[in-house]
């Protein structure tokens, strides 16, 4: 997948797995799109937020597939994914019922995602390359 236009994914967050970097870019694009809609005059439907969470699930499944392909133990990382998705869904449920502001949810999601890439995905990518030196993930479509 080619990333068109200005990249939203900071260079410091690239993990050098093209498929995963493209998905990270898409997640940042979706968050930015939601932020723009929320701060602008556009109405934002909860379906757009559900779509973001569904894409995160797809992304997590892609990482798990890559780990299987190269023989990397993914159990700990999968647990992190499950816990993070649970926390994001819980936070979004609070938005749905009016207990949390949509803007705070988006700030939380963006901060969480940047931290996840830095602390979880970078070591994951090193593990992939360690098990298969020269491994390059094939770019894939951005949607499940």
VEXRO-601188 format. One record per residue (C-alpha): residue in three letters; x, y, z. Coordinates in steps of 0.2 Angstrom, whole numbers, padded with zeros to 4 digits, always signed. Layout:
BEGIN
alaXYZ
...
// end
This chain:
BEGIN
unk+0000+0000+0000
unk+0006+0017-0004
unk+0004+0031+0008
unk-0002+0046-0002
unk+0001+0064+0004
unk+0009+0070+0019
unk+0012+0055+0031
unk+0004+0056+0048
unk+0015+0043+0055
unk+0030+0051+0063
unk+0047+0044+0056
unk+0052+0040+0074
unk+0037+0027+0075
unk+0042+0018+0059
unk+0045+0000+0063
unk+0052-0006+0046
unk+0039-0018+0042
unk+0030-0010+0027
unk+0013-0019+0030
unk+0012-0014+0048
unk+0019+0004+0045
unk+0005+0006+0032
unk-0008+0000+0044
unk-0001+0012+0058
unk-0002+0026+0045
unk-0020+0021+0042
unk-0024+0021+0061
unk-0017+0038+0063
unk-0026+0044+0048
unk-0043+0038+0055
unk-0039+0046+0072
unk-0035+0062+0063
unk-0051+0061+0053
unk-0061+0059+0068
unk-0053+0073+0077
unk-0056+0085+0062
unk-0074+0080+0062
unk-0076+0082+0080
unk-0068+0099+0081
unk-0076+0105+0065
unk-0094+0106+0060
unk-0096+0089+0053
unk-0106+0077+0063
unk-0098+0061+0069
unk-0107+0045+0070
unk-0102+0031+0083
unk-0100+0020+0068
unk-0085+0029+0063
unk-0078+0026+0080
unk-0083+0007+0079
unk-0074+0007+0062
unk-0058+0013+0070
unk-0059-0001+0084
unk-0063-0014+0071
unk-0048-0008+0061
unk-0037-0010+0076
unk-0043-0028+0078
unk-0038-0031+0060
unk-0021-0023+0063
unk-0018-0034+0078
unk-0023-0049+0068
unk-0010-0044+0055
unk+0004-0043+0068
unk-0001-0060+0075
unk-0001-0068+0057
unk+0016-0060+0054
unk+0023-0068+0070
unk+0016-0085+0065
unk+0024-0084+0048
unk+0041-0081+0055
unk+0039-0092+0071
unk+0039-0078+0084
unk+0031-0081+0101
unk+0017-0069+0101
unk+0007-0074+0117
unk+0013-0059+0127
unk+0010-0046+0113
unk-0007-0054+0110
unk-0012-0051+0128
unk-0006-0033+0127
unk-0017-0031+0112
unk-0032-0039+0120
unk-0030-0028+0136
unk-0028-0013+0125
unk-0043-0016+0115
unk-0053-0020+0130
unk-0048-0003+0138
unk-0052+0007+0122
unk-0069-0002+0120
unk-0073+0002+0138
unk-0067+0021+0136
unk-0078+0022+0120
unk-0093+0014+0129
unk-0091+0029+0141
unk-0092+0041+0126
unk-0108+0032+0120
unk-0116+0034+0137
unk-0111+0052+0139
unk-0098+0048+0154
unk-0083+0053+0143
unk-0080+0067+0131
unk-0076+0062+0113
unk-0061+0073+0113
unk-0053+0065+0128
unk-0056+0048+0120
unk-0047+0053+0104
unk-0033+0061+0114
unk-0032+0045+0124
unk-0032+0034+0109
unk-0019+0044+0100
unk-0007+0044+0115
unk-0010+0025+0118
unk-0006+0021+0100
unk+0010+0031+0100
unk+0015+0023+0116
unk+0010+0005+0110
unk+0021+0007+0094
unk+0036+0013+0104
unk+0035+0001+0118
unk+0027-0014+0110
unk+0028-0014+0091
unk+0046-0009+0089
unk+0053-0024+0100
unk+0040-0035+0090
unk+0048-0029+0073
unk+0065-0032+0080
unk+0060-0050+0085
unk+0053-0053+0067
unk+0069-0047+0059
unk+0080-0057+0072
unk+0070-0073+0067
unk+0071-0069+0049
unk+0085-0057+0044
unk+0080-0047+0029
unk+0061-0051+0031
unk+0050-0038+0023
unk+0032-0039+0026
unk+0022-0037+0010
unk+0011-0022+0009
unk-0007-0027+0011
unk-0024-0018+0008
unk-0029-0006+0022
unk-0046-0013+0026
unk-0051-0030+0033
// end
